[in-house]
């Protein structure tokens, strides 16, 4: 029985499942700042022995990938009501714009949509409703999640390399994620504005 016992006082026991669940939840329902979580977990891995950076990356990638696949599956087989559920907070214009772009760029849009704030759900909904094939979606979404996890973990690595205190490093990593996300959203909005004004 002792080999089956779980030590819930061990940060590793709590940390990895909590990270996986939070990233998974945030990938389906965008109420959890998943990028900030990954950055903070990477900062903790850099400043303590409680977490391993490679495992943080693996757990984050798997949680994000499963969440993206669920979102795509809901849009693909769930019908109009399900699409409205997963795309709450997105305007019909955003979704229609994503569908138009998706027919032109396909897999590239899945990767970019994962990295750009507020771009993931419209892209996955467009992929599902347009019938993008599973055999292409699964590896493309996995590659996108790997790039996403590495990008945000690097912010945590940077913060953890500067600050020795795990709490300070985590807060700084989360702040860096917010700044980078805001800059990315601003650039994306500027590009969309220029496209809309170009004849």
NORJOTA-V966127 format. One record per residue. N is the residue number from 1. BURIAL is # if it has 9 or more other C-alpha atoms within 8 Angstrom, else .. Layout:
<<N | BURIAL> <N | BURIAL>>
This chain:
<<1 | .> <2 | .> <3 | .> <4 | .> <5 | .> <6 | .> <7 | .> <8 | .> <9 | .> <10 | .> <11 | #> <12 | .> <13 | #> <14 | #> <15 | #> <16 | #> <17 | .> <18 | .> <19 | #> <20 | #> <21 | #> <22 | #> <23 | #> <24 | #> <25 | #> <26 | #> <27 | #> <28 | #> <29 | .> <30 | .> <31 | .> <32 | #> <33 | .> <34 | #> <35 | #> <36 | #> <37 | #> <38 | #> <39 | #> <40 | #> <41 | #> <42 | #> <43 | #> <44 | #> <45 | #> <46 | #> <47 | #> <48 | .> <49 | .> <50 | .> <51 | #> <52 | .> <53 | #> <54 | .> <55 | #> <56 | #> <57 | #> <58 | .> <59 | #> <60 | #> <61 | #> <62 | #> <63 | #> <64 | #> <65 | #> <66 | #> <67 | #> <68 | #> <69 | #> <70 | #> <71 | #> <72 | #> <73 | #> <74 | #> <75 | #> <76 | #> <77 | .> <78 | #> <79 | #> <80 | .> <81 | .> <82 | #> <83 | #> <84 | .> <85 | .> <86 | #> <87 | #> <88 | .> <89 | .> <90 | .> <91 | .> <92 | .> <93 | .> <94 | #> <95 | #> <96 | #> <97 | .> <98 | #> <99 | #> <100 | .> <101 | #> <102 | #> <103 | .> <104 | .> <105 | .> <106 | #> <107 | #> <108 | .> <109 | #> <110 | #> <111 | #> <112 | #> <113 | #> <114 | #> <115 | #> <116 | #> <117 | #> <118 | .> <119 | #> <120 | #> <121 | #> <122 | #> <123 | #> <124 | #> <125 | #> <126 | #> <127 | #> <128 | #> <129 | #> <130 | .> <131 | .> <132 | #> <133 | .> <134 | .> <135 | .> <136 | #> <137 | #> <138 | #> <139 | .> <140 | #> <141 | #> <142 | #> <143 | #> <144 | #> <145 | #> <146 | #> <147 | #> <148 | #> <149 | #> <150 | #> <151 | .> <152 | #> <153 | #> <154 | #> <155 | #> <156 | #> <157 | #> <158 | #> <159 | #> <160 | #> <161 | #> <162 | .> <163 | #> <164 | #> <165 | .> <166 | #> <167 | .> <168 | #> <169 | #> <170 | #> <171 | #> <172 | #> <173 | #> <174 | #> <175 | #> <176 | #> <177 | #> <178 | #> <179 | .> <180 | .> <181 | #> <182 | #> <183 | .> <184 | #> <185 | #> <186 | .> <187 | .> <188 | #> <189 | .> <190 | .> <191 | .> <192 | .> <193 | .> <194 | .> <195 | .> <196 | .> <197 | .> <198 | .> <199 | .>>
